[in-house]
């Protein structure tokens, strides 16, 4: 009986953690494919109207169109080889993913935060950091 009450209390105190597969959706496959192909145009389709972009040489909030240009620049300087999502989680209204982007210039750790806007997941924060230690 005590275990049953503990379980019920846990379910109410930590919403979304008991049945994450039923609540969470994965990262849209188009986002993974855009990173894998180094396609800033497709990726821009998933950017919020303003996005926080953190990269090795810049960090600021940018309008979607400006962020797309910065990403095009990045992908043209770093030819992509592969992209793999290592971790993802969150809730249906806010999700995150962490992945490794292998490029001609080395490995970059990618982190992005998505929030649902009018039912569509949009990237609100995107971090691209050089992974000097290599992939885990």
C-alpha positions in Angstrom: 0.0 0.0 0.0 2.8 2.4 0.9 4.5 1.7 -2.5 1.3 2.4 -4.3 0.8 5.7 -2.6 4.5 6.6 -3.2 4.0 5.8 -6.9 0.9 7.9 -7.2 2.6 10.9 -5.4 5.6 10.6 -7.7 3.3 10.6 -10.8 1.7 13.8 -9.7 4.8 15.6 -8.5 6.9 14.8 -11.6 4.6 15.1 -14.6 5.9 13.7 -17.8 8.6 11.5 -16.2 6.5 8.4 -15.6 5.5 7.7 -19.2 7.9 9.7 -21.3 7.4 7.7 -24.4 3.7 8.4 -24.4 4.2 12.1 -23.9 7.3 12.9 -25.8 7.8 13.0 -29.5 11.2 12.7 -31.1 13.2 15.3 -32.9 11.7 15.8 -36.4 13.7 13.7 -38.9 14.0 16.7 -41.2 16.2 18.4 -38.5 18.6 15.5 -38.3 18.7 15.2 -42.1 19.4 19.0 -42.4 22.3 18.7 -40.1 23.6 15.6 -41.8 23.4 17.3 -45.2 24.6 20.6 -44.0 21.4 22.2 -45.3 20.8 25.6 -43.6 17.7 26.3 -45.7 15.8 23.2 -44.4 17.1 23.8 -40.9 15.8 27.4 -41.1 12.3 26.0 -41.6 12.5 24.8 -38.0 14.0 28.0 -36.5 11.8 30.3 -34.3 11.4 33.9 -35.6 14.2 34.8 -33.2 16.8 32.2 -32.1 19.7 32.2 -29.7 22.7 31.1 -31.7 25.9 30.1 -29.9 28.9 29.2 -32.0 32.6 29.3 -31.6 33.0 32.8 -33.1 29.6 34.4 -32.1 26.8 34.3 -29.6 23.7 36.4 -29.8 19.9 36.4 -30.5 19.3 36.6 -34.3 16.3 36.9 -36.5 15.6 33.7 -38.4 16.9 35.0 -41.7 20.2 36.2 -40.2 20.6 32.9 -38.3 20.1 31.0 -41.6 22.9 33.0 -43.2 25.2 32.3 -40.3 24.4 28.6 -40.6 25.0 28.6 -44.4 28.4 30.2 -43.7 29.2 27.6 -41.1 28.2 24.7 -43.3 30.2 26.1 -46.3 33.3 26.3 -44.1 32.7 22.9 -42.4 31.6 20.3 -45.0 29.4 17.8 -43.1 30.1 14.1 -43.0 27.6 12.8 -40.5 25.2 13.8 -37.7 24.0 11.6 -34.9 21.7 12.5 -32.0 23.2 11.2 -28.8 20.5 12.3 -26.3 17.1 13.8 -26.4 14.4 14.5 -23.9 11.9 17.0 -22.4 8.2 17.2 -22.6 5.8 17.6 -25.5 5.9 21.4 -25.3 9.7 21.7 -24.8 12.3 19.3 -26.0 16.0 19.2 -26.4 18.5 17.2 -28.3 22.3 16.8 -28.2 24.2 15.3 -31.1 27.6 15.0 -32.7 28.2 16.7 -36.1 31.2 15.2 -37.9 32.7 17.7 -40.4 35.8 18.2 -42.5 37.1 20.4 -39.7 36.4 18.0 -36.9 33.6 17.1 -34.5 31.1 19.6 -33.2 28.7 19.1 -30.3 25.2 20.3 -31.3 22.6 21.2 -28.7 19.2 22.6 -29.5 16.1 23.5 -27.6 12.7 23.2 -29.3 9.5 24.6 -28.1 6.1 24.1 -29.6 4.7 27.2 -31.4 1.2 26.7 -32.8 1.7 23.0 -32.6 5.0 23.0 -34.6 8.3 22.3 -32.9 10.7 25.3 -33.5 14.3 25.7 -32.4 14.7 28.5 -29.9 18.3 27.9 -29.0 21.0 26.3 -31.1 24.6 25.8 -29.8 27.4 24.5 -32.0 30.6 23.9 -30.0 33.9 22.4 -31.2 34.4 19.0 -29.5 38.1 19.1 -28.8 38.0 16.0 -26.6 36.3 13.9 -29.4 33.0 12.0 -29.3 31.8 10.1 -26.3 
